[in-house]
Amino acid sequence: MHEIKVNFGDLEIKIKGKSDQFWGLDLQVEAIKALIEMIDLKFAREKDAEIVQKVYLSILDTLGANLKVDIMGFNSKKRNIEAVNEFIKWCLDEKLYEREGFAELLDQEDDELDFGAIFADYLKNNRNLD
């Protein structure tokens, strides 16, 4: 069992699970995807009609910042959203979506993750919440 614990100010994130990759990279990616898929903006729209765009733009901004650091050739002076745009264009131009090792990462169905089971497991393991 691998455990990753990260603190960002008042926010604590703990990820536990089986991992076959250095530093639990596979766990980190699955946790990020699960958190994004679990975002529920229905009620937030009542207060801010553009909340969906703001949330996803914020996520894309973070991805862009990381792309500029992790992938050589990205211009660090460009905006983060432009780095995301360049990355997507590059992926499409190179047809990464057709290559083995990439194709299976895309267009996954929403029902591949059972969030009811995930939430029930979370509650079972976190009964003593602060």
Secondary structure, DSSP 8 states (H G I E B T S, - for coil): -EEEEEEETTEEEEEEE---SGGGHHHHHHHHHHHHHT---TTGGGT-TTHHHHHHHHHHHHHHHHHHHHSTT--TTS-HHHHHHHHHHHHHHTTGGGSTTTGGGSS--GGGS-HHHHHHHHHHH--S--
